[in-house]
Amino acid sequence: MLEIPDRFQSILRAHLPYAEAGGLTARDELSALGLDSMGVVRLLVDIENDYAVELPDEILDEATFATVGSLWRALSTLMTTGSDSSRSF
């Protein structure tokens, strides 16, 4: 099962009013935890600021923001791709 880092969970929790105490799982649905359209925008800003990345428009869709795991996969893939490209310089 996909493990969700504590740092990422901490960012998410600020935008999930219905999240219970304890760890979030990859299968947790973000909308069921209270993430709405305005929350997505604020969450996006927090993720980009905290991880110093920019999520490209082509991944900003319902599938990416469906679950904790889908959002983490998109972010971790972006960070891996970004770090690989920075090494090539």
Phi, psi and omega in degrees: 000145180291126178268133181259118182299148180301320179302315180292319178299320180298317178297314181299315185306327180295344184244005184240087185296339182258008179287132179276166176298153182106176184286146173276147178251162181299332183275351180297127180278127184295321180293324179292336179269005173102008179283119178249184185298319177292324177296324178299315181298313180294319178297317179302315178298314180297318179296313181298319179291315185290321182262000180053049177228168172234118179284122182292149182306325184293345176256000181273080181219179182299324182296319180295322183262021181285313183225167175303316182294319181294323178289318179296319179301315180299315181292313183293326176295317179297318180293321178295315179297316180296320181288327177295317182291328180289334179287337184282353181275000000 
